[in-house]
């Protein structure tokens, strides 16, 4: 059992909690059943990522899991936007865990690498390395690695999991919809398979002597060998041979298979 890294919790209570969060984030909060969860984004009006978050509905309250470095900013944005809505936000104890069958899970969110569960107490067991390998194999972006405050969701492969195109309005909705229906991002999340060794995270990726992106995550996979994630320019094709900080690599679609 692994505590999912880089997640801090916020408790959101009050009769207007679901309505307020529905108007603020990119996914459909009202559709989350009691005991369930959804992955979503809090965005600026220009659709830059303030935070990604797992939204858990325990039946009694909403619990948001977000990167600890942006928790205070996330709370500030939600508080300033609530106006007269009856909503309270405060830091919460507990953890989000992956793997195993923990007793007493308060809510569960299905992900491409298996369920994330909200628990009241963090377990002693940890296997963050296994989680990181599974995350990279599945092509799941991570805040501070594949995306950050200057990123639009489509550039980091976030749209499919985190955006609903049928829910009501929220900050950043118009730029996301415009890009989705009328255009394309100039960059996108891709996989890399390294032929020998692993490059440093942040190393430039070059193709035909032109820089086309940067390495964002690396791991040694038991199934695929040395692999990584990179945000690359859209015109770089799959199976393109590239140089990643002095390490030869081949571009692959995600997830790895």
C-alpha positions in Angstrom: 0.0 0.0 0.0 1.4 3.4 -1.0 0.5 6.9 0.2 0.1 8.9 -3.1 2.9 11.4 -3.0 2.5 15.2 -2.9 -1.1 15.3 -1.8 -2.5 17.6 0.9 -6.1 17.4 2.0 -8.8 20.1 2.3 -12.2 19.5 3.9 -15.1 21.3 2.2 -18.4 21.4 4.1 -21.7 23.2 4.1 -25.0 23.0 2.2 -23.6 24.7 -0.8 -20.3 22.8 -1.0 -21.1 20.7 -4.1 -22.8 23.6 -5.9 -19.8 25.9 -5.3 -17.2 23.4 -6.3 -19.2 22.5 -9.4 -19.0 26.1 -10.5 -15.2 26.3 -10.0 -13.6 23.1 -11.3 -13.3 21.4 -14.7 -15.1 18.1 -14.0 -18.6 17.2 -12.9 -18.7 17.3 -9.1 -22.5 16.9 -9.0 -22.1 13.5 -10.7 -19.8 12.0 -8.0 -21.8 9.5 -5.9 -21.4 9.2 -2.2 -18.2 7.1 -1.6 -16.9 8.0 -5.0 -14.4 10.5 -6.5 -13.4 12.5 -9.6 -10.2 14.1 -10.9 -10.5 17.8 -11.7 -8.6 21.0 -12.3 -8.9 24.4 -10.8 -8.0 26.9 -13.5 -7.4 30.6 -14.1 -9.8 32.4 -16.5 -7.1 31.8 -19.2 -7.1 28.1 -18.4 -3.8 27.8 -16.7 -3.6 25.2 -14.0 -3.8 26.5 -10.4 -4.1 23.0 -9.1 -5.1 19.5 -10.0 -7.2 17.7 -7.4 -8.9 14.5 -6.5 -12.4 15.3 -5.3 -13.8 12.7 -2.9 -17.4 12.6 -1.8 -17.6 10.8 1.6 -21.3 11.3 1.8 -21.0 13.7 4.7 -18.5 16.2 3.0 -16.2 16.8 0.1 -12.4 16.2 0.6 -10.0 17.6 -1.9 -6.5 16.2 -2.4 -4.0 18.6 -4.1 -0.3 19.4 -4.2 0.8 20.7 -0.8 2.6 23.7 -2.3 -0.6 25.1 -3.8 -3.1 24.1 -1.0 -3.2 27.6 0.5 -3.7 29.2 -2.9 -6.5 26.7 -3.8 -8.3 27.5 -0.6 -7.9 31.2 -1.1 -9.4 31.0 -4.6 -12.4 29.0 -3.5 -13.1 31.2 -0.4 -12.9 34.4 -2.4 -15.3 33.1 -5.0 -18.0 31.7 -2.7 -19.7 35.1 -2.1 -22.8 34.2 0.0 -22.7 30.5 -0.5 -22.6 28.5 2.7 -19.3 26.7 2.4 -16.4 26.2 4.8 -12.9 25.0 3.9 -10.2 23.8 6.2 -7.1 21.6 6.1 -7.9 17.9 6.7 -6.1 14.9 8.2 -5.8 11.6 6.4 -4.2 10.4 3.2 -4.8 9.2 -0.4 -3.5 5.6 -0.8 -2.9 3.4 -3.8 -2.8 -0.4 -3.9 -3.8 -2.9 -1.3 -7.2 -3.2 0.3 -7.3 -0.8 3.2 -10.1 -1.1 5.7 -12.3 1.9 6.3 -11.8 3.7 3.1 -14.0 6.8 3.1 -14.3 7.2 -0.7 -12.7 5.7 -3.8 -11.6 7.2 -7.2 -10.8 4.9 -10.1 -7.7 5.8 -12.0 -5.8 4.2 -15.0 -3.4 2.6 -12.5 -6.1 1.3 -10.1 -8.2 2.9 -7.3 -7.1 5.8 -5.1 -8.7 5.6 -1.7 -9.3 8.3 0.8 -8.4 7.1 4.3 -8.5 8.7 7.7 -5.0 7.6 8.8 -1.9 7.2 6.6 -0.6 3.6 6.7 3.0 2.7 7.7 3.6 0.9 4.4 4.9 2.9 1.5 6.0 2.1 -2.0 6.3 5.4 -3.7 8.8 4.0 -6.2 6.3 1.4 -7.4 3.6 4.1 -7.7 6.0 6.3 -9.8 6.8 3.5 -12.2 3.1 2.7 -12.6 2.3 6.4 -13.1 4.9 6.8 -15.9 3.9 3.5 -17.6 0.3 4.8 -17.7 1.3 8.2 -18.9 -0.3 10.0 -15.9 1.0 13.6 -15.6 2.1 14.9 -12.2 2.0 18.5 -10.9 5.5 20.0 -10.8 6.7 17.5 -13.4 4.6 17.4 -16.5 2.6 20.5 -15.8 2.4 23.5 -13.5 1.0 27.1 -13.3 1.9 28.0 -16.9 0.3 24.9 -18.4 -2.9 24.5 -20.4 -4.5 21.1 -19.7 -4.2 19.9 -23.3 -0.4 20.4 -23.3 -0.1 17.8 -20.4 -2.6 15.2 -21.4 -5.1 16.3 -18.7 -8.2 16.8 -20.7 -9.4 13.2 -21.0 -9.5 12.5 -17.3 -10.1 16.0 -15.8 -12.5 17.9 -18.1 -16.2 17.5 -18.6 -17.6 19.1 -21.8 -21.2 18.7 -20.7 -21.2 20.3 -17.2 -21.9 24.0 -16.4 -19.6 26.9 -16.6 -16.3 27.3 -14.6 -13.2 29.5 -14.9 -11.1 28.6 -17.9 -13.9 26.7 -19.7 -14.0 28.9 -22.9 -10.3 28.5 -23.7 -10.4 24.8 -23.1 -13.5 24.3 -25.3 -12.1 26.5 -28.0 -8.8 24.6 -28.2 -10.7 21.2 -28.0 -13.2 21.9 -30.8 -11.3 24.4 -33.1 -7.6 23.8 -32.7 -4.9 21.8 -31.1 -2.1 22.3 -28.5 1.3 23.0 -30.0 2.8 20.6 -27.4 1.7 17.3 -25.9 2.7 14.6 -23.4 4.6 11.7 -24.9 6.5 8.7 -23.8 10.3 8.0 -24.3 12.1 4.7 -24.2 15.8 5.1 -23.5 18.3 2.8 -25.1 20.9 2.9 -22.3 20.7 4.7 -19.0 18.3 7.4 -17.8 18.7 11.2 -18.4 18.2 13.8 -15.8 14.7 15.2 -15.3 14.6 18.5 -17.1 17.1 17.5 -19.8 16.4 18.9 -23.3 15.0 16.6 -26.0 16.4 17.2 -29.4 15.4 15.8 -32.8 17.6 16.5 -35.8 19.6 19.1 -33.9 16.5 21.0 -32.9 15.1 21.2 -29.3 11.6 19.9 -29.3 10.9 19.6 -25.6 12.1 18.4 -22.2 12.2 15.3 -20.1 9.7 15.6 -17.2 9.9 12.1 -15.5 12.0 9.0 -15.7 11.9 5.5 -14.2 13.3 2.0 -14.6 10.3 -0.2 -15.5 10.4 -3.9 -14.9 8.4 -4.3 -18.1 9.7 -1.7 -20.5 13.2 -0.9 -19.2 14.3 2.8 -19.0 11.3 5.0 -19.8 10.2 8.5 -19.3 7.7 11.2 -20.0 8.3 14.4 -21.9 6.3 17.3 -23.2 7.2 17.5 -26.9 6.2 19.6 -29.8 3.2 18.2 -31.7 5.0 17.6 -35.0 7.4 15.1 -33.5 6.1 11.7 -34.7 5.9 8.4 -32.8 9.0 6.2 -33.2 11.1 9.3 -33.9 14.6 8.8 -32.6 15.7 11.7 -30.3 18.4 12.7 -27.9 17.4 13.3 -24.3 20.3 15.0 -22.5 22.9 12.8 -24.2 20.8 9.6 -23.9 19.4 8.1 -27.1 15.6 7.6 -26.9 12.6 6.7 -29.1 9.3 8.6 -28.9 6.3 6.4 -27.9 2.5 6.9 -27.6 1.0 6.7 -24.2 0.3 4.5 -22.3 3.3 2.3 -22.8 2.5 -1.1 -24.2 
